[in-house]
Amino acid sequence: MTAIDYTPQGVCSRNIHVELADDGNTIDAVSFVGGCNGNLKAISKLVAGKPVDEIVSILEGNTCGNRPTSCADQLTRALRAAQSQARA
């Protein structure tokens, strides 16, 4: 398993904890600190067990209000960072 804590930029959440399966391609768990609690808990449940590439293709580029990013978009960056660590 690979686990990282990612500090998102430009959003309300302050931390994204990502755990990937041993293959480095499947999401085991995600949790957020800060942000919209209910929505982020729901996202965490929806992505568990899914392939990183599938989730990135759905959520990458998602925005929040007039911000150029969102917690979901920042999650895609955290997932890619975790994948990079798993492959290192």
C-alpha positions as CSV (number, residue, x, y, z in Angstrom):
1,M,0.0,0.0,0.0
2,T,1.1,3.6,-0.7
3,A,-0.2,6.4,1.5
4,I,0.4,10.1,1.1
5,D,-0.8,13.3,2.6
6,Y,-1.3,16.0,0.0
7,T,-1.7,19.7,0.6
8,P,-4.2,21.1,-1.8
9,Q,-3.9,24.6,-3.3
10,G,-6.6,27.1,-3.9
11,V,-9.5,25.2,-2.2
12,C,-11.1,25.1,1.3
13,S,-9.7,21.6,2.2
14,R,-6.4,21.7,4.0
15,N,-5.2,18.1,3.5
16,I,-6.1,15.1,1.3
17,H,-5.0,11.6,2.6
18,V,-4.7,9.0,-0.2
19,E,-4.1,5.3,0.1
20,L,-3.5,3.2,-3.0
21,A,-3.5,-0.5,-3.2
22,D,-0.2,-2.4,-3.8
23,D,-0.7,-2.2,-7.5
24,G,-0.5,1.6,-7.3
25,N,-3.5,1.9,-9.7
26,T,-6.5,1.3,-7.4
27,I,-7.7,3.7,-4.7
28,D,-8.1,2.0,-1.3
29,A,-9.2,5.1,0.6
30,V,-9.4,8.9,0.5
31,S,-10.1,11.4,3.3
32,F,-10.1,15.2,3.4
33,V,-9.4,17.6,6.2
34,G,-11.5,20.8,5.9
35,G,-13.7,21.7,3.0
36,C,-17.4,20.7,2.5
37,N,-17.6,17.8,4.9
38,G,-20.6,16.0,3.5
39,N,-19.6,16.3,-0.2
40,L,-16.1,15.3,0.5
41,K,-17.1,12.2,2.5
42,A,-19.4,11.3,-0.4
43,I,-16.5,11.6,-2.9
44,S,-14.3,9.5,-0.6
45,K,-16.9,6.7,-0.6
46,L,-17.5,6.9,-4.3
47,V,-13.8,6.6,-5.3
48,A,-12.9,3.8,-3.0
49,G,-12.0,0.6,-5.0
50,K,-11.9,2.5,-8.3
51,P,-9.0,2.8,-10.7
52,V,-7.0,6.0,-10.4
53,D,-7.2,6.6,-14.2
54,E,-11.0,6.4,-14.2
55,I,-11.4,8.9,-11.3
56,V,-8.8,11.3,-12.8
57,S,-10.6,11.2,-16.2
58,I,-13.9,12.1,-14.5
59,L,-12.8,14.7,-11.9
60,E,-9.7,16.4,-13.5
61,G,-10.4,20.1,-14.3
62,N,-13.5,20.3,-12.2
63,T,-13.9,23.9,-10.8
64,C,-15.6,25.3,-7.7
65,G,-17.4,28.6,-8.2
66,N,-15.1,31.1,-9.9
67,R,-11.9,29.2,-8.7
68,P,-9.9,27.5,-11.4
69,T,-9.8,24.3,-9.3
70,S,-11.8,22.4,-6.8
71,C,-11.3,19.8,-4.0
72,A,-12.2,17.1,-6.6
73,D,-9.6,18.5,-9.1
74,Q,-7.0,18.6,-6.3
75,L,-7.9,15.0,-5.5
76,T,-6.7,14.1,-9.0
77,R,-3.4,15.7,-8.3
78,A,-3.1,13.9,-5.0
79,L,-3.9,10.6,-6.8
80,R,-1.2,11.2,-9.4
81,A,1.3,12.1,-6.6
82,A,0.5,8.9,-4.8
83,Q,0.9,6.9,-8.1
84,S,4.3,8.5,-8.6
85,Q,5.4,7.5,-5.2
86,A,4.1,4.0,-5.6
87,R,6.2,3.6,-8.8
88,A,9.4,5.1,-7.3
